[in-house]
């Protein structure tokens, strides 16, 4: 039998114990903020029916869905058909014959499916959060993986813009708790973008326009202009678009300019009004004591490529590390309509946990406690010491202190090396003198300091 060299699929990772402690620090911090704002946790399956996912993310998104090959004789029906498909027909005719399931692309569409299937069990407005992995057949690069975790928080069944304001505060509070000090929450409104498309006489090209201007940061104004021309816009259209795309000033000044530009678009003015209402809510809420760490910025070029957003849209970026967005989301007016439940509005945002991890790692922001698993190791010199240590081990654990007894008698150097390798901060040394006196030796592994303490004294110190 040949030996297979172990390897990982591209865009996936193993997580070490230390990494998992850090990741759980992120999840627990974010979840605590979600719960504080009244959101409850649900989970959905890792894979969905392919029909549930396709058609929800636009053409580019659909290409990135991981399809699952049918089990069993999946080609039995396909064999009856001709395999002389054109490239365009493969996705329409062949894939449904060999694949009926797919790994979820995000958590929002499965959530919409969940709401429809459980509509008679939930109370509206329904506020949920979800922390689970998603999969995308994307090209792996720094900060971009094929398997990664999303932390989503959504509310459906409420039109109130208070929800949008609270999502800004959720981002603000969670990221500040994680230690970030300089980050920007960008906000825009798809109605404003629709209004811009209206005033230049191209309402039917709204998707083409938003996909292009969403790339401004990556390809610059010249790149956006070139792409718009390729998508059916004229030089005359671009003359009207450029001052809007390059809108400057503070948020209030931008809103004033937009009111003038969009004066003839009812849809566009509605979007401006919604942004103003969100800003008013945020100002009212932070006036009661919650500091706003984030920079809140109206960014007219923020488009969010996903087709289902209809109102306010968000994106969060850290200014401390070169990294893509670490969060985003928005308002969707009829996502559940795709599953037969019409006119149920919703709004939600997502935290990119994997990118947040990379940011905290680069900035050295994980607290020391987030790197500690076991807090104390009890040494094991011989059978007598082991027997003496067993009830002490249980006392420590009963007190909620993560503790280990070295599993066999070994040289002290080897036991200390084990404690160092696992980043265990304390070691209890139990030899003949300690057993005779009842006072144990507690060694601080960082300072090297040693103290003689009773079991109760050790419990008080480690708690």
N, C-alpha and C positions, 0 to 999 in steps of 0.2 A: 504494500500500500504506500503510495507516494505521500510525502509530507507537503501539506499546503501551507504556504507562507501566509500568516495572519495579516489581514488588511481591513481597512474601513472603507465603506462606500464614500465616494467624494461628497463633501458637504455635510457629513455627519461626524459626531465626536463621541468619545467616551468621557465620562465625568468621574474624576477621582473623589475619594471621600472629602478632601478639603474643598474641592470645587463644589460639591453638593451642599456642604455647610454654607458656603458663600451664596450659592443659588437660592437656597431656602431662606437665607437672610433677606434677599431681594423679594421673593414671593411673599414671605410673612409680613414684611413691611408694607408692600402694596396692598395685600389682602386686608390688613388692619385698617387702612384708610378706606377701602371699599366698604367694609362693614360699618365703619363710622358714619358713612353717608347713606346707610340703609339698604345696601345691596346684599343679596344672598347668593351662595355658590350653587352652580349646577355643573354637570359634565355630560358630554355627548360622545358617541362612538368615534374611534379614530378614523373609520372609513364610512362613507355614505354611498347611497346609490348615485351613480354617475350623473343621472338625470337631475338630481338635486343640486349638483354643483355647476354643471355647464350652463352657459348663457348668463351667468350672474356677475362675471368679472371683466367682460369685454373680450375681444378676440385675443389680445396679448395675454390676459390672465388665463383664459381657457387653455392656451398652449402649455402653461406651466403646471397644469393639474396632473398629478401622478395617477395614472390608470392602473387598476389591478386586473391581471389576467384571470379570466374565469377558471375555476378549478375543474378537474375532470376532463372529459372529452370536449374541450371548448371549441375545437375546430370542426366538430361533427356537422353543425349547421353551416358553418362557413364553407366547408368542402363542397356543399351543394351549389354554392354560388361561384360565379366567375371571379378570379383574382386579378382580372385585368382592370383594376381600378386606376383612375387618374389620381394625381396627388390630391386634388380637391375632394375626391370622393372617399378617400381613405378614412377621414375622420367621420364622415356622414354614414358610410355603409359598412366598412370593415370593423372599425372599433366597436360599434354596438354588438357585433356578432361575437367578439372575443373578450369584451370587457364591459361589465355592468356595474362595477363598483370603482371607487376612487378614494385615495387618501384625502382628508379634508384640506382645503387650500387656506381657509381661515376659520375663525370661530363665529363670524357674524351670520353667514348663510345657514350653517347648522342650527344656530340659535333661532333664526326665523322659522325654520322647519319645526323646531321644538315647540315654539309658541303656538303654531297652527295645530300641531298634534295634541297639545295639552291645553288648548284654549278654554276648555270647560273646567279645568282644575286650578288655573292661575287667577290671581286677582290683579286687575289693571288699576293704575299703571304697574307693570311688572318690572322689577329692578333685579337684574342678575349680574353676577360676575363669573368668569370662567378662566382657569389657568391650565392650559393643556398644549401639547405639541401640535404643530401644523407642518405640512410638507409642500414644497414647491420645486418643480423641476427646473431650477434656475442655475445660472453659471456661478459656482461658488467663488467668493472673494472675501476680502477683509470685511467683517461685519455682516456678511450675507451667507446664509447656510441653506441647505436643502431641507434639513429638519431643524426646527427651532420652536421655541415656546412663545405663545402670546398670552398676555394678561388682558382680557377684554372685560369691559364693564358697559352695560347697555340698559336703557329703560325703554319699554314700548307701551303705547297707550296713553301718552301724554304729549300735548303740543307745546307745553310751557317752555319758554326759553330759559327758565330758571335751571332746567336740566343742563343746558349748555354751559351756563355760568358755573354750575357746580362741578362740571367736568374740568373746567379750567382750574378750580380750586383743588380738585383731586390730584391733577397733575402737579400743581404747585406744591401741595403738602407732601405727597409721596416722594417726589424727586428731592425735595429739601431734606426729608427724613433719611434718604439714602446718602445724603452728604453733598449733593450737587449744589453749587453756589451761583453758577452763571449759565442759565438756559433760557431759551426763548419759546414761548407758546405762540405759534402763528395761527391766525384765524382769517377765514374768508367766508363767502357765501355763494353757493352755486347760482342763486338767483341774480347776484351781481354779474356773474359771468354770462348768464343767459341774457341779461339786459344789455351787456356790451355787444354780444352777438346780434341782438335785435337792432341796436342803433346803427350798426354798420351794414345792416340788411342781409345778414347771413345766419338767421336763427337755426336753419337746418344743419349748419356746420358747427354747432356748439361743442360737440364731442371732439371734432378735429381741432378746434381752437384750444380747448382746455388741455388736451393731450400735448399740444405743442408748447403752450406757455408754461406748463408744469415743468418743462425741461430747462427753463431759463438759467437756473443755477449751474446746470451741467454743460449746456452748449452755447450760452450767451445770447444776446439779442440778435446777432447776425444769424446764428443757427436757428433760432426760433422763426425769424423772418423767412429764411429759406424754406423751412418746413411748412410754414403757413402758405407760402406761394405754391408749394407742391400739392397742398391739400385743397386748393381751389380759391384762395384769397387773392385779391389784387393789390397792386402797389398803393392804390387809393385807400383800400381797407387798412393796410399797414400804417399809413399816415395817421389814420384815426386811432389805431390801436396803440401805437408806440407810447404816446403820452400817458395812456392809462396803465400800460404794463410797467412803465418807469415812474409811476406815481411816487412822490416824495413827501416828506413832512411827518409830523407825529400823527397818531391815530385820528385825532379830531380834525386836523387839516386834511387828511386823506378822505375822511367821510364828507367834509364840506365840498371838496373837489368832485367826489363821485356824485353827489347830489346834483351838481351842475351838469356833469357829463351825461348822467342818466335821467335828466329831467323829463324826457319824452318816453321813458320806459317804466311802466307801472311795475313790472316784475323786478327790474333793477332797483327801483326805489324801495320796494318791499324788502329786498335783501339788505340794503343800507339800514333800514329801520330795525331789522332784526339784529344786526351787529350792534347798533346803538343800544338796544334793549339789553343785550348780553353784557355789554360794558357797564351799563347802569347797575345791573344785578351784582356784578363782580365788585364794583365800587361800594355798593351798600353792604355786601357781606364782609369785605375786608375792613370796613370802617368799625366793625365790632371786634377787632383785635387779632385777626389772622393776618400775619405779614405776607405780602406778595413778593416772594423771592424771584419769581419768574419775570422776564420781560414779556409783556403782552403786546403783540404786533399784528396790525391789520396788514396782510400781505396779499395783494390783488393777483399775484402770479401763482398763488397756491391753488391748485386745481384738483389734486387727488384723482388719479386716473380712473378709479372705480366708477362704474356707470350709475350705481344706485344712489349716490348722494344727491340730495335735493335742496338742502338748506345750508346751515353753518357747517364748515369743514375745518379741521384742526390738523396741525403738524407740530411736533416738538423736536427741537434740536438743542444739543449741548454746545456751548461756545468754548468749552474747555479742552475739547479733544476733536480731532478731525474724524468725524463719524457721520454717517447718514442720519436720517430721522430716527429718534428713539421712541416715537409714539405718533399716533394720528387717528383720525376718525371723522365722524360727522353725522348729520341728520339724514335719514332716509324715510320718505313718506309712505312708501307702499311696497316694502321689501316682501312682506308676508303675502302680498297679492299674488306673487308668483306661485304660491302654494294654496291659493283659493280663499285666503282671508283678506278681503279688500279694506282699504282706507284705515289701516292701523299704522300710525306714525311711530317712528322710533328714532333714537339717537344714541350713539355709543362711541367710545374711544378705546384704543388699545395701547398697551405698553410693550415695547420690544425688549423683553427680558434679556435676551442674549446680547444685544448691543449694549444695554445698560450694564450688564456684567463686564463687558470689555472696557467700558468707560470707567467704571469703579476700579477695575484692576489697574488700568493705566494711570489713574489719578491717586492710587493707593488709598482708597476711601473705605475699604472694608474694615470695620472695627476689629480689634484683636479678638474679641469674643466670637466673631464670625469665622475665625480660623481654628477654634478649639472644639474638639469633639469630646474626648475623655478629659476630665478635669484632674483626676488623680489616679496614679498607678500605685498599687501596693506591691512591694517587693516580695520575692519568694526565695528564701535562703535554703529551707529544708522542710521536711514533713511537719515538724513541730510548728514552725513559723506559719506554714500554710494553714494548718488546722486553727491556729490562733487568729489568723487573718480573716477567715471565712465569715464569722459573725460581724466583724468590722466592715467588711465589704458590703454586707447587706444593710447595715445601719446607714452607710453613706448613700446607698441607692434609695433606701426608704426616705431619706431626707431630700431626695431629688437631685443628688450630686452624681454626675456621670463618673463611674469608677470601674477600674479593672484590677484584678489580681493577676500578676504574671503567672501564666498557666503551668510553669514547671520550675523547679529549682535550677538556677543557672548562675554563672558568674555575674557579679554586680555590674561590671562594665557592659555586658550584653544587655542587661535589663535597662540600664541608663540610656544606652544607644536606642533601644526600642522606644523609650519615653521621648527622646529627642526627635526621632523620626516621625512620631505621631503628634509632635508639638503639644505634649501633655505638660501642663505647667507645674504640677506638684507630684512628688513621689514620697510615699510613706515607707520608711525603712523599719523592718521588724526583725531584730536579732534577739539573742539570749538576754541581753541587758534590758531591752524594751519589754520583753515578756515578763521579766522579773519585777520591773518597777511599775509597769502599767502606763508609762509615759513613752510615747512613740516619737520617732524622729521624722519631722516633716521637712523635706527639702524643696525649696523654691528653685526650679530648674533655670529660671532666667538670671536671678541674682547669685545663685549658689548658696544662699543663706540657709542654715539649718536650725530648727527649733525643736525643743522637747515639749510635747503637748499630750494631754489625755485625749481619748477619742472624742469626748464632748468639746474639748478645746478646738480640735481639728474641725469638727462639724460647724462650730460657731464661725471659725475663720473662713472656711470654704463656702458657706452659705452667703 
